[in-house]
Amino acid sequence: MSSSNGHSAPADYPPPVVPEEEFVGTPTDAEDDRIEVGVAIIGAGQAGLACAIRLLALLEQDPALAERLGEVPVAVIEKGKVAGAHQLSGGIMRPSAMRQLFPDLPVSEWPTYGEVPGEAVHVMLNSKRSLRIPTPPPFKNHGNHIVSVAQLNRWLGERAEEAGAYILSETSATKLLVEDGVVRGVRSGDKGRGKQGEELSNFEPGSDVIARATVLAEGTWGHLTGAAIRALDLGQQDPQVWALGVKEVWEVPKPLQKVIHTLGWPLRTAAKYREFGGSWVYPMGEDHVSIGFVAGLDYTDATFSVHDVLQQFKLHPLIRGILEGGKRVGWGAKAIPEGGYWAMPRLHAPGMVICGDGGGMVNVPELKGIHYAMHSGILAAEKIYDALKRDSTDLSAYDDAVHDSLIGRDLYRTRNMKQPFARGFFVGGAITNAMVATKGRFPGGHWATHPDADAEVFVGKRKDSYPKPDGKYTFDKLSSVYITGNETRDDAPNHIRIARSVPREVAEMWQWMCPAGVYEVPEDAPEEGPVELIVNYTNCVQCGAITAKGGRLTPPEGGDGPLYQLT
């Protein structure tokens, strides 16, 4: 709880979430009113779409099974306006999954900006100086491809539809349907409710979508994935931990000839601040660059803000020189699972599997997850196909397949590489270097993780270093949200659940943490004692950071949220 020295843990102020039964339950529609599909895939990201494409390829060779699955053998339920609308990533992809999924497609026809042309890693010493260092093994990207994951997913969506998938966009999946211990599908969200949940004139109720198998490919902080982990006891050895990435796309007058990663400034190196992260700058063709900053969400200074750190970072001479004469054309934010191997949940339940980021499939030291998501979707399709052939709901073979694949091998090798940075930048870096050199063998064992919301926060002075927005290189949060294409209606119900009365340090932490300006400390709020937060939920870009730091993000109405183009 709040202590006398102004330190509080957000976990001590949980959101007013009703029991998990709100999000997990039995079908409620009459049988004639249910939507029957063969396989329901939740999320039109790279994991879900790879699953759809691979499964439809298998069904094309097995018309008898395809017929048994009915008129809609594969349905993909996507809450964004289109596939890729909510997709954001740093943007370097290993090509292995694309080659497996499209073996006959020339690389020149892939939706990428081509292979990485070169690379550089810099330690940022301060606001003026940097030191280029030899490229550490995790940052070597020869042969990998630069992508916009939003564009990649639009392209994958088109391939899935060509193969016969039904993509139900602007449709939230709000409830996992479970009967007799078997996942039977999902319920879609209502549309046309007002701020208080009342039915408006355009109200449309949700529907039960019943499926032979359900794939949770919701991405980071998936709503149903979190509900399933708790309600179906899929708990991992360690709690998942998270980082927040904020990204911009710039149109620039001169091409960037290499990918750049940085460590160090503007982050503080002292262990007490727990500021862990880094940046990227990637070329996107001749006239665009992707620039972003990622930082762990277990920091302790309540005024730490990844969005503002990115603005600060852009003023370094190394980065400003790349952006000079350019203009910002895109912005976005997304939480990233960083718990690694020990935080992966059990990936299956009867009738259901979990793919991609929802299963914690991100390699933290290598900043990679796109190809893991696609590979997991491919494996899910193959194991679901095998189970459908047997008329079985046992999908445990998928869990084994993931752990036996390059996903499991890579994540086990890097299983302890995030945790040492709790000891500070320099000590953590030394330990991690030893792990890289020995492929995870030394120091070995199991380094536990702890929930981000358990980290006590205090109101520090981090905010004093942030630059004022100038509209040229640095920007405020609201103008950033505007260019995402977010069209959440003003009278929509609030989809964010937090404790509304919290200590000042927790309120400040939520306000500074959110890259979209959702949480606001009133100007007349007391310096000490409880603060009644203002929640501007229509600003939300669904990054998921609030769930990591003590709140709960639930799905908004289908179609709400950002409409990312280049992220």
N, C-alpha and C positions, 0 to 999 in steps of 0.2 A: 504494500500500500504506500501512499505518499509518506515520505519521511520528512523529518524536520529540517534536513539540509537541502531541500529542494530537488531531491532525486525521486523519480517514480518509474515503475515498470508499467508500460502500457497493458501488459497481460493482466494486471490487477483491475482493469476497468473494461471487462468484456462487453461485447455488444448485446443488445436485448434480442437475441436469437431464440426463437421458440425451439422446442425439441426437434431433433433431426427428422422427425416424421413429417415435418412440413415439406421436406425435400426428397423423402423416400417413402413410398407407400404403394398400395395396390391399385390396379386400374379402377377407374370410377365410371367411365362411360359405359352405356349399354353396348352389348356386343355389336349390334348393327351400326353403332355410331363410331366405332373404333377405326383407325386407319391401320390397315394391315400391310406390312412390308416384309421383305425377306431379311435384310440386314439393315439396321439403323446405325448410321455413323454420325456422331455428334461433333461437329466442327469441320469446316471446309478449309483447314490449314493443310500443310504439307503431309502431316501424318494421316489425316482422314482421307485426303484425296488420293494419296498413294495406295491406301487400303482399298478404296473404291476401284481404282484403275486395275490393280492386281487381281482383285476378286472377280471383276467382270471379265478379265482375260481368262481366268480359270473357268468361269461359267460358260463362256463362249465355246469352250471345248467340251462342255457337259450340258447339252440342251435339256436333258431329262431333269437334272437338278434345278436348272434355271426355271423350268416350267413349274416345278414344285414350289418355288419361292413366290410365285404369283406375278401379278402385273407389274409390281415394283420390286424387283429383286434387290436393288441397292438404293437406299435413300440417304442423302447427306443433309443434315439439319444445321444451318448456319445462321447465327444471330445477326451478322453484319448484312449490309445491303447487297454485297456481292462477295464471292470468294476473294479473300485477301483484304477485305475492308478493314479488318482489325489486326492485320499481320504486320509485325515490326521485328527486325533483327539487325544485328551488326552487318551481316551480308556477305560472308565468305562461306562457300559451300564445297565440301568434298564431293567429287563427282560420282562416287561409287553407287549411290542409290539411283541416280538418274540413268546410269549405264544399265543397271539391273532392270529398271522399270521400262526403259525404252532402248532395248539393245540394237534396234535397227535404225534409230534416228541419228543422223549426223550431228556431231557436237555443234556445228555451225547453226543448227536450228534450235538449240537450247535457248531458253529465255534468260540468258546471262549477259554480262558485260565482258565475257572472255576470261581467260586465265589471269591469275595474279601476275603482273608484269615485273615485280620486284618488291623488296620489302626492307623496312628499316625499323629499328626499335630505339627509342630515346628515353633516357631518364631525365625528367624535367627537374632541374636542380632548384629553380625558383622562378619567379615571374618573368625573368629575362633570359636565363641561360638554360641550356640543355646539353646532354652528353649522349652522343650516339654510341651504342654498345653492340657487340656481336650479337646476332640474332639468336636468342635462346631456342632450344628445340621446340617448345610449344608454339612459338610464333612463326615457325617456318611453314610457308603456304605454297610452295612450288607445286604447280599442277592443280591447285584449287581454283574455283570460279567465284567471281564477284557477282552478286545478285541483289536485286530488290526483292525481298521476300513477298511483298504485296503483289508485285507483278508476276513472280513465280507462281503464286497461288491462283491468280486469275487464269494463267496459262494452264495449270494443272486442272482447274475447274472445267475449262473448255474440253480438255482431253477426257475427263471423267464423263462429261455429258455426251461426248461423241461415242463413248463406249457403252452408254446406256444408263448412267446414273441419273437419278432425279435429285437435283439440288434445290432444297427448300430454303431459300434465303429469307432474310428478315424474319426468322423464326427462332425464338429462344426455346431452349429445352430447360424446363424449370423443375421437373420432378422425375426421379428415377423410379420406374415401376417394377416392383419385386413381388412375386407371388410364390409361396411355398419354397422360399429360399433361392429362387431362380429369377434373374433379371429378365423381364419380359418386354422392356422397351422404355420409353420416356413419355412424359406429358409435355406438350408444347405450352408456352405461356399465353395468357390472355392478351388481347390487344384492345385499346380504346378505353382504358380506365383513367380516372382523374387522380388528382393529388392524394385524395383520401381513399383511393381504391374504388370509388363509385363507378358505375357503368355509365359511360358517355353514349351519345347518340350513335357513334360508330363502333360500339362494343362488339368484339368477336371473342367468344370463349376459346380456350385452348382445347386440344384434343389428345386422347390417348393414342400414341403411336406404338403399335405392338409389333415386335420383331422376333425372329428366331435367334438372332444374336445382336448385341449392342456393343458398339465401339465408342469409348470415350476418348475423343481426340480433341479435347477442348483447348489445349494449349496451357499456358501458365495460369495457375490458380483457377483451374476449371471448377465451376460451381458444382456440377454433379460428381466430378471426380473427388472433390473434398468430402461431399456428402457420403459417397460410396465408401471411401476409406474409413470414415468414422462408423457408419451404420452397418457395414458388412465386415468390419474388423479386418481391414487389409493393412493394418498399421505396419510401418517400417521400423527398423531397429532404432533409428534416430529421427527426430523431427526434421522436416524439410526446412531449409533456410534459403533466403532470397537476396537477390540484388535488384536494383532498379537501374534500367538503362534509359537515357534520354538521348534522342537522335535528331539530327537535322540533315536535310539535303540542300546543298547549295549549287546554284548555277555559277560557274567560274569562267573567267576569260582564258585561262591557260590550263592545259591538261596536267593532271598529277600522274607521275610516272611510276609510282610505287605505293604499296600499302604501308601505313605508318601506325605503330602502336606506341603508346607512352605509358610510363609508370612515374609515380612521384607527384610533384606539384600539379594541381592545387590541393591535393590531399595532405593532411598533416600526418606525420610519421609516428607520433607518440602513441603508445599502446592504449592510453586511457581514452583516446578518441575513437578507436576502432574504425578508422577510415581506411577501407580496403577497396581497391578498384583500379581502374585505368581507362584509357581512351583508345579510339581508333579513328583513322582518317583513310577512307578508301576511294579510289577513283571509280566513277560510274560513267564509263565512256570518256569522250574527249572533253565534255563541257560540264560535267557534274561531279560532285564529291559527296560522299556520306561521311558525316562526322558525328561522333557520339561519345558519351561518358557513361561508365557503369560503376556503381559503388554498392557495397554490401549494405543491407538494411539492419545490421546489428550495431550501428553507430550509436554514440552516447550523447553528443551535443544536439539538443532539440532543434537548433537553428541550422543544422546541416540540410542542404537542398541540392539534389543532383542537377536539377535544371539550372540553378544559379552557378553551381560549380562549372557546368559546361559553358555558360556565358563567360565566366572568368577565364577558363582554359583557352577560349578562342582569342583572347587578347595577347597571348604569348607570341613573341615575334615569329617563332617557327610556324605556328598555326595561322596567325594573321596574314602572313605572307602568302599562304595558300588561298585564303579567302579574299584577298584584296581585289577590289573591282568587281566582286561577285554579288549575288543576292540570294537570300534564303527563300527556298521554294517548298520546303517540306519540314515537318516536325512531328515527333511522336514520342511515346513513352510506353514501356512495358517492363513488368517484373520478370525475373529470370530465376529458375530454380538452381541453387548452388550447393545443395547438400551432398550431391554426388552419390556414390555407390551405397553408402550406409543409410541414406535417406530415401532410397527407392521403396515404394510400397509393394505389396503383393500385387501383381499386374493382372490378376484374373479373379473372377467369381463365376459361379454357374451362369452361363448365358452372357457374360460380359468380359471385355478386356479394356485395358488402359494403354494408350499409346503416347509417345512423344513427351513434350514438356510436362504433361500431367503426371507422367511416371517418373519425372526427375531426370530425363535423359539428356543432360547437358554436361559437356566436358569443360569444367571451369577454367583450368589453365590454358586450354587451347581455344577457348571462346567458340566452341562448335556445338551445334545441336540440330541444324537443318537436316543433315543426312541421317542422323540418328532417328529423327522423327519419321522420315520416309522409310528407312529400313524397318522400323517398328510397325509401320502401317502395312508394309509388304508381308512381314512375318504374321501379323494378325490376320490378313486375308488368307494366307495359306493354311493357318491352323483352324480358322473358322470354316473354310471350305472342307477340310478333313472332317470336322465335327458335324457339319451339315450332311455330309455323305453318310455318316453313321447315325444321323438323326439324334445327335447327342448335344447336351449343353455343357459338357466338360471341356473347358478351354485351358486347362492347366498346361498343356503342351506349349502354349504361347509363352508363358512365363519362362519355362525352361529354354525355349528357343532364343528369347532375348538375352538371357544370361550366358548362353553358349555362343552368341554372335559377337561381332566386333563391338556392339554396344556394351555388353557386359564386360568384355575383356578390357576395353578402353577405360570404362568407369572404375573397374577394380584397380587398374594400374594407377589411376589418379585419385584414389579413394580418400586420401588424407591431405590433399594439397590446398584446400581452403582454410582448414581449421588453424594451422600455425600462425596465421596473420592476426589472430587475437592477441598475440604476444608483441605486436608491433611490426612495422614495415621491414626493418632490417633483420630482426631475428626470424620473423616469418619467412622472409625471402631466402635466408640461408638454409633453413630447414627444407623449404620447398625445392631448392636447387639440389639438395641431397636426394630428395625423393625422385626428382626428374632423372638424375644421373643413374639411380639404381632401379628405375622403373617401378617405384613404389615400395621397394623392399626395405629401404632404410630411410627414415625411421618407419618401421612397420607397425603392426598391431592395428588397433581400432581407436582412432581419435574421434571422440564424440562431438556432436554438434548440439547446440542449444537454441531454442526458439528465439527468433529475432525480437519478439515482443517481450521477452524476459529481460532484455538489456535495459537497465535503468537509464533514464535520460535526465539531463539537467539543461537549464537555459544558459548556454554559453555565449561566446562572442563570434561564432563562425559567420554570422550574418554580416558582421562589420566589414568583411573583405569583399563582398559581392559588388560587382560594378552596377552602376545605374544603367537601365536600358537606354540605348541611344538610337534604336531603330535602324542601325546600319550593321553593326557587328553583334550587339547584345539586345535581347528582347525580353519583354515581360511574359508572364505565364498566359494571360488572357489572349494576347495577340497570337501566341503560339497555338492555343486551342482553336482559334478561329481558322487557321490554315489547315487544320485536320479535316475540315468538312463536317464537323460534328453538328448534327441537326436534331439533337434530342429536344423534344417539345417541352415548352415551359410548364405545361400542366400535367406532365407524366408523373406517375408515382415515384417516390424515392426508393431507389434500389440499393442504397448504402445503409448499413446498420452499424452504428457506433454508440458508445455511451455518450450522451449529450452533455453531461456535467462531469468534468474531469479536472485534475490539478492543472495549474498553469503550464507546467513543463510538458505534459502530455498534449494539451491543446496546441501549444506552440510547435511541438514536434509534428503533429498531423498537418498543421498549416504549412510549415516549411517543407515537409516531405512531399506533399502532393504537387506534382508538376503541372496540374491543371487548375490550381486555385480553388479546389472544391471546398476546403475547410477554412473557415475564417474566424479569427478571434475578434470579438467585437471591440471597438475602440474604447468603450467604457468598462471593459472587463477588469475585475480587480487583479492587482499584481499578485496577491496571495489568495488562497482559497479556491473553491470550484469556479470553473469557467463554463458558461453555456455557449457551446460552439454554434456557429451558423454553418449550414451544409448546403453549398451551391451545387447540388447533385447533377444538374443538367450540364455542367461543365465537364463531367467525368469522361475520360477517354478509356476507362476500363483497364488501366495498367495493372491493377491488382495489388499495389503496394499496401493499401489499407488493410488487407487481410493478413499480410505479414506483420503489421505493426499494431495489431490489437483490435481491428474492426472486422467487418464481413462484407464483401462485395457479392451481391446477388445479381442475376441477369436483369437488365432493363428490358423494356419492350423490344421485340424484334425490329431491327432496322435502326435503332438508336445507336449513338456512339459515333466514333470517327469513321471517315471514309478515306483510308490511307491510299495514296497513289504510288509513291516512289520509295516507301520505307522498307 
